């Protein structure tokens, strides 16, 4: 099982703060997981933005980060200040 959390604008757009997904063999990396989510269509396109940030087990990482059963993943937009 992979725990996926969505933060800030992603949570608002998706109307979902978290979900659990079966750890499929196709989910070798965070990018594979993201592509699976994007394939849902509609509002899920929000995860296709350039500034998307991600974390695996509470550590910032790239979309190339490998995934394993039991991981916790978070997707959040880049935060900027002024």
BELHUDA-V926430 format. One record per residue. N is the residue number from 1. RES is the residue in three letters. PHI is phi as a letter, one per 30 degrees, with the letter a starting at -180 (* if undefined). OMEGA is omega in radians with two decimals (999 if undefined). BURIAL is b if it has 24 or more other ideal C-beta (glycine too) atoms within 12 Angstrom, else e. Layout:
# BELHUDA-V926430
<<N & RES & PHI & OMEGA & BURIAL> <N & RES & PHI & OMEGA & BURIAL>>
This chain:
# BELHUDA-V926430
<<1 & UNK & * & 3.07 & e> <2 & UNK & c & 3.09 & b> <3 & UNK & c & -3.13 & b> <4 & UNK & c & 3.12 & b> <5 & UNK & c & 3.12 & b> <6 & UNK & b & -3.07 & b> <7 & UNK & b & 3.03 & b> <8 & UNK & h & -3.07 & e> <9 & UNK & e & 3.13 & e> <10 & UNK & d & 3.11 & b> <11 & UNK & d & -3.13 & e> <12 & UNK & d & -3.11 & e> <13 & UNK & d & -3.08 & e> <14 & UNK & d & -3.07 & b> <15 & UNK & i & -3.04 & e> <16 & UNK & b & 3.11 & e> <17 & UNK & c & 3.13 & e> <18 & UNK & a & 3.03 & e> <19 & UNK & a & 3.09 & b> <20 & UNK & c & 3.13 & e> <21 & UNK & b & 3.03 & b> <22 & UNK & d & 3.11 & e> <23 & UNK & d & -3.12 & e> <24 & UNK & d & 3.07 & e> <25 & UNK & e & 3.14 & e> <26 & UNK & d & -3.14 & e> <27 & UNK & c & -3.14 & b> <28 & UNK & d & -3.11 & e> <29 & UNK & b & 3.05 & b> <30 & UNK & d & 3.10 & b> <31 & UNK & d & 3.09 & b> <32 & UNK & d & 3.11 & b> <33 & UNK & d & 3.13 & b> <34 & UNK & d & 3.12 & b> <35 & UNK & d & 3.07 & e> <36 & UNK & d & 3.14 & b> <37 & UNK & d & 3.11 & b> <38 & UNK & d & -3.13 & e> <39 & UNK & d & 3.07 & e> <40 & UNK & d & 3.10 & e> <41 & UNK & i & 3.11 & e> <42 & UNK & h & -3.07 & e> <43 & UNK & d & -3.11 & e> <44 & UNK & d & 3.07 & b> <45 & UNK & d & 3.13 & e> <46 & UNK & e & 3.14 & b> <47 & UNK & d & 3.13 & b> <48 & UNK & c & -3.09 & e> <49 & UNK & d & -3.05 & e> <50 & UNK & d & -3.05 & e> <51 & UNK & d & -3.11 & e> <52 & UNK & e & 3.06 & b> <53 & UNK & c & -3.13 & b> <54 & UNK & b & 3.09 & b> <55 & UNK & b & 3.04 & b> <56 & UNK & b & -3.12 & b> <57 & UNK & h & 3.06 & e> <58 & UNK & i & 3.07 & e> <59 & UNK & c & 3.07 & e> <60 & UNK & e & -3.11 & e> <61 & UNK & a & 3.07 & e> <62 & UNK & c & 3.09 & e> <63 & UNK & d & 3.11 & b> <64 & UNK & d & -3.11 & e> <65 & UNK & d & 3.11 & b> <66 & UNK & d & 3.11 & e> <67 & UNK & c & 3.07 & b> <68 & UNK & b & 3.09 & e> <69 & UNK & e & -3.13 & e> <70 & UNK & j & 3.14 & e> <71 & UNK & d & 2.99 & b> <72 & UNK & c & -3.09 & b> <73 & UNK & c & 3.07 & b> <74 & UNK & b & 3.05 & b> <75 & UNK & c & 3.13 & b> <76 & UNK & a & 3.13 & b> <77 & UNK & d & 3.05 & e> <78 & UNK & d & 3.12 & e> <79 & UNK & c & 3.09 & e> <80 & UNK & b & 3.12 & e> <81 & UNK & b & -3.10 & e> <82 & UNK & b & 999 & e>>
